[in-house]
Amino acid sequence: MSSSLPPPNTHGFRLDATDEITYDASPELGAMYKLSPFVWRTNERFELLLRVVNHHEDASRKVARIHYGTSLDGIHFALDDVPVIAPDPDPEAFDNGGCEDPSLATVDGVQYVYYTGWNERAKRGELLLASGGDLRHLVKRGIALASSAAARNPKEAEIVRAEDGSWRLFFEYAHDDRSKIGVARSSNVDGPWQVLPPLFEARHDVWDNYHLSTGPVVTSDADFPVMFYNGATRDAQWRIGWIVFDRAYTRVVARSLEPIVLPHLKRQTDDTDIAFAASAIDIDGEIHLYYSVADQYVVRAKIHRV
Protein backbone atom coordinates (compact mmCIF):
# COMPACT_ATOMS: atom_id res chain seq x y z
CA MET A 1 0.00 0.00 0.00
CA SER A 2 1.30 3.43 -0.90
CA SER A 3 1.82 5.77 2.03
CA SER A 4 0.05 8.50 0.06
CA LEU A 5 -3.27 6.64 0.31
CA PRO A 6 -5.39 6.17 3.45
CA PRO A 7 -5.73 2.62 4.81
CA PRO A 8 -8.96 0.78 3.94
CA ASN A 9 -10.25 0.57 7.56
CA THR A 10 -11.96 3.33 9.50
CA HIS A 11 -9.75 4.62 12.28
CA GLY A 12 -11.03 4.60 15.81
CA PHE A 13 -9.87 3.85 19.34
CA ARG A 14 -11.64 2.76 22.52
CA LEU A 15 -10.54 3.32 26.12
CA ASP A 16 -11.05 0.07 28.07
CA ALA A 17 -9.35 0.43 31.46
CA THR A 18 -7.12 2.68 33.57
CA ASP A 19 -4.71 1.87 36.42
CA GLU A 20 -2.73 4.24 38.63
CA ILE A 21 1.04 3.70 38.63
CA THR A 22 2.63 2.92 42.00
CA TYR A 23 6.26 3.00 43.16
CA ASP A 24 8.93 1.52 45.37
CA ALA A 25 10.92 4.62 46.31
CA SER A 26 12.64 6.33 49.20
CA PRO A 27 10.30 8.36 51.47
CA GLU A 28 11.68 11.62 50.07
CA LEU A 29 11.23 10.54 46.46
CA GLY A 30 7.87 8.95 47.16
CA ALA A 31 6.47 12.25 48.44
CA MET A 32 7.35 14.22 45.29
CA TYR A 33 5.17 15.02 42.28
CA LYS A 34 5.54 12.48 39.47
CA LEU A 35 4.67 13.15 35.84
CA SER A 36 5.80 12.82 32.20
CA PRO A 37 6.27 9.00 32.31
CA PHE A 38 8.27 7.62 29.39
CA VAL A 39 7.76 3.83 29.52
CA TRP A 40 9.10 1.15 27.17
CA ARG A 41 9.38 -2.64 27.21
CA THR A 42 12.54 -4.74 26.90
CA ASN A 43 13.10 -8.45 27.60
CA GLU A 44 9.76 -8.98 29.33
CA ARG A 45 10.21 -6.07 31.72
CA PHE A 46 9.16 -2.44 31.62
CA GLU A 47 11.51 0.50 32.00
CA LEU A 48 10.69 4.08 32.91
CA LEU A 49 12.10 7.59 32.75
CA LEU A 50 10.07 9.80 35.06
CA ARG A 51 9.98 13.51 35.78
CA VAL A 52 10.03 14.03 39.55
CA VAL A 53 9.44 17.44 41.19
CA ASN A 54 9.85 18.53 44.79
CA HIS A 55 7.11 20.37 46.67
CA HIS A 56 7.63 24.07 47.41
CA GLU A 57 5.39 27.10 47.91
CA ASP A 58 7.64 29.10 45.55
CA ALA A 59 7.01 27.79 42.03
CA SER A 60 10.51 28.82 40.94
CA ARG A 61 11.94 26.39 43.49
CA LYS A 62 9.96 23.40 42.24
CA VAL A 63 12.83 21.81 40.33
CA ALA A 64 12.38 18.78 38.06
CA ARG A 65 14.85 15.93 37.64
CA ILE A 66 14.57 12.64 35.73
CA HIS A 67 14.67 9.27 37.50
CA TYR A 68 14.92 5.74 36.08
CA GLY A 69 12.78 2.80 37.16
CA THR A 70 11.91 -0.79 36.27
CA SER A 71 8.80 -2.97 36.56
CA LEU A 72 7.65 -6.51 35.80
CA ASP A 73 4.02 -5.62 35.20
CA GLY A 74 4.10 -2.06 33.86
CA ILE A 75 2.15 -0.79 36.88
CA HIS A 76 4.44 -0.96 39.93
CA PHE A 77 7.91 0.54 39.38
CA ALA A 78 11.04 0.52 41.52
CA LEU A 79 12.69 3.95 41.24
CA ASP A 80 16.41 4.69 41.57
CA ASP A 81 17.15 7.16 44.37
CA VAL A 82 19.64 9.11 42.24
CA PRO A 83 18.37 10.91 39.10
CA VAL A 84 19.87 9.93 35.74
CA ILE A 85 19.51 13.53 34.50
CA ALA A 86 19.71 16.34 37.06
CA PRO A 87 19.83 20.15 36.80
CA ASP A 88 23.22 21.78 36.38
CA PRO A 89 23.84 24.17 39.32
CA ASP A 90 25.57 26.71 37.05
CA PRO A 91 23.15 29.69 36.78
CA GLU A 92 23.97 29.96 33.08
CA ALA A 93 23.30 26.28 32.33
CA PHE A 94 20.46 25.46 29.94
CA ASP A 95 18.85 23.21 32.57
CA ASN A 96 19.72 24.97 35.83
CA GLY A 97 16.02 25.33 36.65
CA GLY A 98 14.94 21.78 35.84
CA CYS A 99 15.13 18.71 33.59
CA GLU A 100 11.72 17.71 32.24
CA ASP A 101 9.78 15.57 29.75
CA PRO A 102 12.14 12.68 28.84
CA SER A 103 11.81 10.82 25.53
CA LEU A 104 14.05 7.92 24.48
CA ALA A 105 15.34 6.44 21.22
CA THR A 106 17.82 3.54 21.15
CA VAL A 107 20.06 3.05 18.10
CA ASP A 108 22.97 0.58 17.86
CA GLY A 109 23.09 0.15 21.62
CA VAL A 110 23.25 3.88 22.34
CA GLN A 111 20.49 5.52 24.39
CA TYR A 112 19.45 8.99 23.19
CA VAL A 113 17.32 10.88 25.72
CA TYR A 114 15.68 14.11 24.59
CA TYR A 115 14.51 16.29 27.44
CA THR A 116 13.42 19.83 28.21
CA GLY A 117 15.90 22.06 30.00
CA TRP A 118 14.63 25.12 31.85
CA ASN A 119 16.83 28.11 32.64
CA GLU A 120 15.21 29.87 35.58
CA ARG A 121 17.30 33.05 35.26
CA ALA A 122 16.47 33.52 31.56
CA LYS A 123 12.96 32.06 31.87
CA ARG A 124 13.69 30.05 28.74
CA GLY A 125 13.33 26.42 27.70
CA GLU A 126 15.48 24.51 25.25
CA LEU A 127 15.17 21.00 23.86
CA LEU A 128 18.29 19.18 25.08
CA LEU A 129 19.92 15.80 24.43
CA ALA A 130 21.80 13.34 26.63
CA SER A 131 23.19 10.03 25.42
CA GLY A 132 25.22 7.00 26.42
CA GLY A 133 25.39 3.23 26.42
CA ASP A 134 23.85 3.06 29.90
CA LEU A 135 20.90 5.09 31.15
CA ARG A 136 22.57 5.45 34.54
CA HIS A 137 25.66 7.03 32.93
CA LEU A 138 24.33 9.51 30.40
CA VAL A 139 26.38 12.44 29.09
CA LYS A 140 24.67 15.75 28.39
CA ARG A 141 25.16 16.83 24.76
CA GLY A 142 23.66 20.32 24.93
CA ILE A 143 20.97 21.90 22.77
CA ALA A 144 19.19 19.65 20.27
CA LEU A 145 16.63 22.26 19.19
CA ALA A 146 17.07 25.83 20.34
CA SER A 147 14.40 28.31 21.31
CA SER A 148 13.78 30.83 18.51
CA ALA A 149 11.43 33.68 17.65
CA ALA A 150 9.33 31.35 15.50
CA ALA A 151 9.35 28.40 17.95
CA ARG A 152 9.84 29.64 21.48
CA ASN A 153 10.68 27.28 24.36
CA PRO A 154 10.59 23.94 22.48
CA LYS A 155 9.82 20.96 24.72
CA GLU A 156 7.93 17.63 25.04
CA ALA A 157 9.95 15.81 22.35
CA GLU A 158 8.68 12.70 20.57
CA ILE A 159 11.10 11.04 18.15
CA VAL A 160 10.05 8.50 15.51
CA ARG A 161 11.41 6.98 12.32
CA ALA A 162 9.66 7.47 8.97
CA GLU A 163 9.30 4.75 6.34
CA ASP A 164 12.31 6.06 4.38
CA GLY A 165 14.59 5.66 7.43
CA SER A 166 14.77 9.37 8.26
CA TRP A 167 13.78 10.68 11.68
CA ARG A 168 11.00 13.02 12.81
CA LEU A 169 11.14 15.09 15.97
CA PHE A 170 7.77 16.34 17.18
CA PHE A 171 7.86 19.06 19.81
CA GLU A 172 5.67 21.58 21.59
CA TYR A 173 6.52 25.26 21.22
CA ALA A 174 5.02 28.62 22.19
CA HIS A 175 3.70 30.99 19.53
CA ASP A 176 0.97 33.68 19.58
CA ASP A 177 0.26 32.97 23.26
CA ARG A 178 -0.52 29.34 22.45
CA SER A 179 1.14 25.95 22.67
CA LYS A 180 1.56 24.40 19.22
CA ILE A 181 3.04 21.19 17.80
CA GLY A 182 6.04 21.46 15.50
CA VAL A 183 7.90 18.82 13.55
CA ALA A 184 11.52 18.58 12.37
CA ARG A 185 13.40 16.17 10.11
CA SER A 186 16.90 14.66 10.24
CA SER A 187 18.79 11.77 8.71
CA ASN A 188 20.30 11.06 12.15
CA VAL A 189 18.71 10.25 15.49
CA ASP A 190 20.73 13.03 17.15
CA GLY A 191 20.17 15.69 14.46
CA PRO A 192 20.85 18.30 13.23
CA TRP A 193 17.14 19.04 12.80
CA GLN A 194 15.41 20.89 9.98
CA VAL A 195 12.13 22.39 11.19
CA LEU A 196 9.24 21.69 8.80
CA PRO A 197 5.78 23.29 8.52
CA PRO A 198 3.37 21.99 11.22
CA LEU A 199 1.23 19.02 10.21
CA PHE A 200 -1.87 20.18 12.06
CA GLU A 201 -3.30 23.06 14.09
CA ALA A 202 -5.90 23.70 16.77
CA ARG A 203 -9.53 23.50 15.67
CA HIS A 204 -12.46 25.85 16.34
CA ASP A 205 -15.29 25.10 18.78
CA VAL A 206 -14.03 21.70 19.98
CA TRP A 207 -12.03 20.34 22.89
CA ASP A 208 -8.60 21.17 21.36
CA ASN A 209 -9.45 24.68 20.17
CA TYR A 210 -6.49 26.59 21.61
CA HIS A 211 -3.44 24.67 22.89
CA LEU A 212 -1.73 21.60 21.41
CA SER A 213 1.15 19.55 22.78
CA THR A 214 3.06 16.55 21.55
CA GLY A 215 2.13 13.03 22.61
CA PRO A 216 3.50 9.54 21.94
CA VAL A 217 3.43 7.96 18.50
CA VAL A 218 2.51 4.28 18.10
CA THR A 219 3.61 2.55 14.91
CA SER A 220 2.46 -0.78 13.52
CA ASP A 221 3.19 -2.77 10.37
CA ALA A 222 -0.56 -3.25 9.97
CA ASP A 223 -1.61 0.38 10.22
CA PHE A 224 -0.50 3.97 9.91
CA PRO A 225 1.22 5.74 12.85
CA VAL A 226 -1.05 7.32 15.45
CA MET A 227 -0.12 10.07 17.90
CA PHE A 228 -2.02 10.34 21.18
CA TYR A 229 -1.64 14.08 21.40
CA ASN A 230 -2.62 16.63 24.04
CA GLY A 231 -5.12 19.39 23.36
CA ALA A 232 -6.69 22.08 25.49
CA THR A 233 -9.04 25.02 25.66
CA ARG A 234 -7.79 28.56 26.29
CA ASP A 235 -7.97 27.97 30.06
CA ALA A 236 -5.68 24.90 29.75
CA GLN A 237 -8.18 22.09 30.37
CA TRP A 238 -5.95 19.44 28.82
CA ARG A 239 -7.34 16.23 27.28
CA ILE A 240 -5.86 13.43 25.17
CA GLY A 241 -6.99 12.73 21.63
CA TRP A 242 -5.54 10.89 18.64
CA ILE A 243 -4.37 11.77 15.15
CA VAL A 244 -3.23 9.42 12.37
CA PHE A 245 -0.44 10.27 9.91
CA ASP A 246 0.73 8.68 6.69
CA ARG A 247 3.95 6.66 7.06
CA ALA A 248 6.09 9.48 5.66
CA TYR A 249 4.66 11.97 8.18
CA THR A 250 3.60 14.38 5.45
CA ARG A 251 -0.14 14.61 6.09
CA VAL A 252 -2.99 13.77 8.46
CA VAL A 253 -5.14 10.72 7.64
CA ALA A 254 -7.67 10.90 10.50
CA ARG A 255 -8.28 12.80 13.75
CA SER A 256 -10.50 12.25 16.79
CA LEU A 257 -13.61 14.39 17.13
CA GLU A 258 -13.65 13.91 20.91
CA PRO A 259 -10.91 13.25 23.47
CA ILE A 260 -10.27 9.61 24.33
CA VAL A 261 -8.80 10.22 27.80
CA LEU A 262 -10.02 12.65 30.47
CA PRO A 263 -8.44 13.39 33.88
CA HIS A 264 -10.48 10.67 35.64
CA LEU A 265 -8.13 10.44 38.63
CA LYS A 266 -8.50 13.58 40.76
CA ARG A 267 -7.87 13.23 44.48
CA GLN A 268 -8.24 16.83 45.65
CA THR A 269 -10.86 19.39 44.71
CA ASP A 270 -8.12 21.82 43.69
CA ASP A 271 -6.31 19.34 41.40
CA THR A 272 -5.72 20.91 38.01
CA ASP A 273 -8.01 19.73 35.20
CA ILE A 274 -5.27 18.05 33.18
CA ALA A 275 -4.69 14.70 31.49
CA PHE A 276 -1.43 14.73 29.55
CA ALA A 277 -0.05 11.82 27.47
CA ALA A 278 3.67 11.00 27.62
CA SER A 279 4.37 7.52 26.18
CA ALA A 280 2.69 4.46 24.70
CA ILE A 281 3.50 0.82 23.97
CA ASP A 282 1.73 -1.55 21.56
CA ILE A 283 1.54 -4.98 23.22
CA ASP A 284 -0.05 -7.59 20.93
CA GLY A 285 -2.41 -5.02 19.46
CA GLU A 286 -3.34 -3.47 22.80
CA ILE A 287 -2.05 0.07 23.34
CA HIS A 288 -0.76 0.89 26.82
CA LEU A 289 -0.86 4.69 27.13
CA TYR A 290 0.98 6.33 30.04
CA TYR A 291 -0.11 9.81 31.06
CA SER A 292 -0.11 12.35 33.89
CA VAL A 293 -3.15 13.68 35.74
CA ALA A 294 -3.07 17.05 37.53
CA ASP A 295 0.71 17.20 36.99
CA GLN A 296 1.29 14.80 39.89
CA TYR A 297 -0.26 11.34 39.35
CA VAL A 298 0.65 8.81 36.65
CA VAL A 299 -1.91 6.50 35.03
CA ARG A 300 -1.82 3.72 32.44
CA ALA A 301 -4.75 3.38 30.05
CA LYS A 302 -5.48 0.32 27.93
CA ILE A 303 -6.74 1.33 24.48
CA HIS A 304 -7.97 -0.85 21.61
CA ARG A 305 -8.39 -0.06 17.95
CA VAL A 306 -11.97 -0.31 16.73
C-alpha positions as CSV (number, residue, x, y, z in Angstrom):
1,M,0.0,0.0,0.0
2,S,1.3,3.4,-0.9
3,S,1.8,5.8,2.0
4,S,0.1,8.5,0.1
5,L,-3.3,6.6,0.3
6,P,-5.4,6.2,3.4
7,P,-5.7,2.6,4.8
8,P,-9.0,0.8,3.9
9,N,-10.2,0.6,7.6
10,T,-12.0,3.3,9.5
11,H,-9.7,4.6,12.3
12,G,-11.0,4.6,15.8
13,F,-9.9,3.8,19.3
14,R,-11.6,2.8,22.5
15,L,-10.5,3.3,26.1
16,D,-11.1,0.1,28.1
17,A,-9.3,0.4,31.5
18,T,-7.1,2.7,33.6
19,D,-4.7,1.9,36.4
20,E,-2.7,4.2,38.6
21,I,1.0,3.7,38.6
22,T,2.6,2.9,42.0
23,Y,6.3,3.0,43.2
24,D,8.9,1.5,45.4
25,A,10.9,4.6,46.3
26,S,12.6,6.3,49.2
27,P,10.3,8.4,51.5
28,E,11.7,11.6,50.1
29,L,11.2,10.5,46.5
30,G,7.9,8.9,47.2
31,A,6.5,12.3,48.4
32,M,7.3,14.2,45.3
33,Y,5.2,15.0,42.3
34,K,5.5,12.5,39.5
35,L,4.7,13.2,35.8
36,S,5.8,12.8,32.2
37,P,6.3,9.0,32.3
38,F,8.3,7.6,29.4
39,V,7.8,3.8,29.5
40,W,9.1,1.2,27.2
41,R,9.4,-2.6,27.2
42,T,12.5,-4.7,26.9
43,N,13.1,-8.4,27.6
44,E,9.8,-9.0,29.3
45,R,10.2,-6.1,31.7
46,F,9.2,-2.4,31.6
47,E,11.5,0.5,32.0
48,L,10.7,4.1,32.9
49,L,12.1,7.6,32.7
50,L,10.1,9.8,35.1
51,R,10.0,13.5,35.8
52,V,10.0,14.0,39.6
53,V,9.4,17.4,41.2
54,N,9.8,18.5,44.8
55,H,7.1,20.4,46.7
56,H,7.6,24.1,47.4
57,E,5.4,27.1,47.9
58,D,7.6,29.1,45.6
59,A,7.0,27.8,42.0
60,S,10.5,28.8,40.9
61,R,11.9,26.4,43.5
62,K,10.0,23.4,42.2
63,V,12.8,21.8,40.3
64,A,12.4,18.8,38.1
65,R,14.8,15.9,37.6
66,I,14.6,12.6,35.7
67,H,14.7,9.3,37.5
68,Y,14.9,5.7,36.1
69,G,12.8,2.8,37.2
70,T,11.9,-0.8,36.3
71,S,8.8,-3.0,36.6
72,L,7.7,-6.5,35.8
73,D,4.0,-5.6,35.2
74,G,4.1,-2.1,33.9
75,I,2.2,-0.8,36.9
76,H,4.4,-1.0,39.9
77,F,7.9,0.5,39.4
78,A,11.0,0.5,41.5
79,L,12.7,3.9,41.2
80,D,16.4,4.7,41.6
81,D,17.1,7.2,44.4
82,V,19.6,9.1,42.2
83,P,18.4,10.9,39.1
84,V,19.9,9.9,35.7
85,I,19.5,13.5,34.5
86,A,19.7,16.3,37.1
87,P,19.8,20.1,36.8
88,D,23.2,21.8,36.4
89,P,23.8,24.2,39.3
90,D,25.6,26.7,37.0
91,P,23.1,29.7,36.8
92,E,24.0,30.0,33.1
93,A,23.3,26.3,32.3
94,F,20.5,25.5,29.9
95,D,18.9,23.2,32.6
96,N,19.7,25.0,35.8
97,G,16.0,25.3,36.7
98,G,14.9,21.8,35.8
99,C,15.1,18.7,33.6
100,E,11.7,17.7,32.2
101,D,9.8,15.6,29.7
102,P,12.1,12.7,28.8
103,S,11.8,10.8,25.5
104,L,14.0,7.9,24.5
105,A,15.3,6.4,21.2
106,T,17.8,3.5,21.1
107,V,20.1,3.1,18.1
108,D,23.0,0.6,17.9
109,G,23.1,0.1,21.6
110,V,23.3,3.9,22.3
111,Q,20.5,5.5,24.4
112,Y,19.4,9.0,23.2
113,V,17.3,10.9,25.7
114,Y,15.7,14.1,24.6
115,Y,14.5,16.3,27.4
116,T,13.4,19.8,28.2
117,G,15.9,22.1,30.0
118,W,14.6,25.1,31.8
119,N,16.8,28.1,32.6
120,E,15.2,29.9,35.6
121,R,17.3,33.0,35.3
122,A,16.5,33.5,31.6
123,K,13.0,32.1,31.9
124,R,13.7,30.1,28.7
125,G,13.3,26.4,27.7
126,E,15.5,24.5,25.2
127,L,15.2,21.0,23.9
128,L,18.3,19.2,25.1
129,L,19.9,15.8,24.4
130,A,21.8,13.3,26.6
131,S,23.2,10.0,25.4
132,G,25.2,7.0,26.4
133,G,25.4,3.2,26.4
134,D,23.8,3.1,29.9
135,L,20.9,5.1,31.2
136,R,22.6,5.5,34.5
137,H,25.7,7.0,32.9
138,L,24.3,9.5,30.4
139,V,26.4,12.4,29.1
140,K,24.7,15.8,28.4
141,R,25.2,16.8,24.8
142,G,23.7,20.3,24.9
143,I,21.0,21.9,22.8
144,A,19.2,19.7,20.3
145,L,16.6,22.3,19.2
146,A,17.1,25.8,20.3
147,S,14.4,28.3,21.3
148,S,13.8,30.8,18.5
149,A,11.4,33.7,17.7
150,A,9.3,31.4,15.5
151,A,9.4,28.4,18.0
152,R,9.8,29.6,21.5
153,N,10.7,27.3,24.4
154,P,10.6,23.9,22.5
155,K,9.8,21.0,24.7
156,E,7.9,17.6,25.0
157,A,9.9,15.8,22.3
158,E,8.7,12.7,20.6
159,I,11.1,11.0,18.1
160,V,10.0,8.5,15.5
161,R,11.4,7.0,12.3
162,A,9.7,7.5,9.0
163,E,9.3,4.8,6.3
164,D,12.3,6.1,4.4
165,G,14.6,5.7,7.4
166,S,14.8,9.4,8.3
167,W,13.8,10.7,11.7
168,R,11.0,13.0,12.8
169,L,11.1,15.1,16.0
170,F,7.8,16.3,17.2
171,F,7.9,19.1,19.8
172,E,5.7,21.6,21.6
173,Y,6.5,25.3,21.2
174,A,5.0,28.6,22.2
175,H,3.7,31.0,19.5
176,D,1.0,33.7,19.6
177,D,0.3,33.0,23.3
178,R,-0.5,29.3,22.4
179,S,1.1,26.0,22.7
180,K,1.6,24.4,19.2
181,I,3.0,21.2,17.8
182,G,6.0,21.5,15.5
183,V,7.9,18.8,13.6
184,A,11.5,18.6,12.4
185,R,13.4,16.2,10.1
186,S,16.9,14.7,10.2
187,S,18.8,11.8,8.7
188,N,20.3,11.1,12.1
189,V,18.7,10.2,15.5
190,D,20.7,13.0,17.2
191,G,20.2,15.7,14.5
192,P,20.8,18.3,13.2
193,W,17.1,19.0,12.8
194,Q,15.4,20.9,10.0
195,V,12.1,22.4,11.2
196,L,9.2,21.7,8.8
197,P,5.8,23.3,8.5
198,P,3.4,22.0,11.2
199,L,1.2,19.0,10.2
200,F,-1.9,20.2,12.1
201,E,-3.3,23.1,14.1
202,A,-5.9,23.7,16.8
203,R,-9.5,23.5,15.7
204,H,-12.5,25.8,16.3
205,D,-15.3,25.1,18.8
206,V,-14.0,21.7,20.0
207,W,-12.0,20.3,22.9
208,D,-8.6,21.2,21.4
209,N,-9.4,24.7,20.2
210,Y,-6.5,26.6,21.6
211,H,-3.4,24.7,22.9
212,L,-1.7,21.6,21.4
213,S,1.2,19.6,22.8
214,T,3.1,16.6,21.6
215,G,2.1,13.0,22.6
216,P,3.5,9.5,21.9
217,V,3.4,8.0,18.5
218,V,2.5,4.3,18.1
219,T,3.6,2.5,14.9
220,S,2.5,-0.8,13.5
221,D,3.2,-2.8,10.4
222,A,-0.6,-3.2,10.0
223,D,-1.6,0.4,10.2
224,F,-0.5,4.0,9.9
225,P,1.2,5.7,12.9
226,V,-1.0,7.3,15.4
227,M,-0.1,10.1,17.9
228,F,-2.0,10.3,21.2
229,Y,-1.6,14.1,21.4
230,N,-2.6,16.6,24.0
231,G,-5.1,19.4,23.4
232,A,-6.7,22.1,25.5
233,T,-9.0,25.0,25.7
234,R,-7.8,28.6,26.3
235,D,-8.0,28.0,30.1
236,A,-5.7,24.9,29.8
237,Q,-8.2,22.1,30.4
238,W,-5.9,19.4,28.8
239,R,-7.3,16.2,27.3
240,I,-5.9,13.4,25.2
241,G,-7.0,12.7,21.6
242,W,-5.5,10.9,18.6
243,I,-4.4,11.8,15.1
244,V,-3.2,9.4,12.4
245,F,-0.4,10.3,9.9
246,D,0.7,8.7,6.7
247,R,3.9,6.7,7.1
248,A,6.1,9.5,5.7
249,Y,4.7,12.0,8.2
250,T,3.6,14.4,5.5
251,R,-0.1,14.6,6.1
252,V,-3.0,13.8,8.5
253,V,-5.1,10.7,7.6
254,A,-7.7,10.9,10.5
255,R,-8.3,12.8,13.8
256,S,-10.5,12.3,16.8
257,L,-13.6,14.4,17.1
258,E,-13.7,13.9,20.9
259,P,-10.9,13.3,23.5
260,I,-10.3,9.6,24.3
261,V,-8.8,10.2,27.8
262,L,-10.0,12.6,30.5
263,P,-8.4,13.4,33.9
264,H,-10.5,10.7,35.6
265,L,-8.1,10.4,38.6
266,K,-8.5,13.6,40.8
267,R,-7.9,13.2,44.5
268,Q,-8.2,16.8,45.6
269,T,-10.9,19.4,44.7
270,D,-8.1,21.8,43.7
271,D,-6.3,19.3,41.4
272,T,-5.7,20.9,38.0
273,D,-8.0,19.7,35.2
274,I,-5.3,18.1,33.2
275,A,-4.7,14.7,31.5
276,F,-1.4,14.7,29.5
277,A,0.0,11.8,27.5
278,A,3.7,11.0,27.6
279,S,4.4,7.5,26.2
280,A,2.7,4.5,24.7
281,I,3.5,0.8,24.0
282,D,1.7,-1.6,21.6
283,I,1.5,-5.0,23.2
284,D,-0.1,-7.6,20.9
285,G,-2.4,-5.0,19.5
286,E,-3.3,-3.5,22.8
287,I,-2.1,0.1,23.3
288,H,-0.8,0.9,26.8
289,L,-0.9,4.7,27.1
290,Y,1.0,6.3,30.0
291,Y,-0.1,9.8,31.1
292,S,-0.1,12.3,33.9
293,V,-3.2,13.7,35.7
294,A,-3.1,17.1,37.5
295,D,0.7,17.2,37.0
296,Q,1.3,14.8,39.9
297,Y,-0.3,11.3,39.3
298,V,0.7,8.8,36.6
299,V,-1.9,6.5,35.0
300,R,-1.8,3.7,32.4
301,A,-4.7,3.4,30.0
302,K,-5.5,0.3,27.9
303,I,-6.7,1.3,24.5
304,H,-8.0,-0.9,21.6
305,R,-8.4,-0.1,18.0
306,V,-12.0,-0.3,16.7
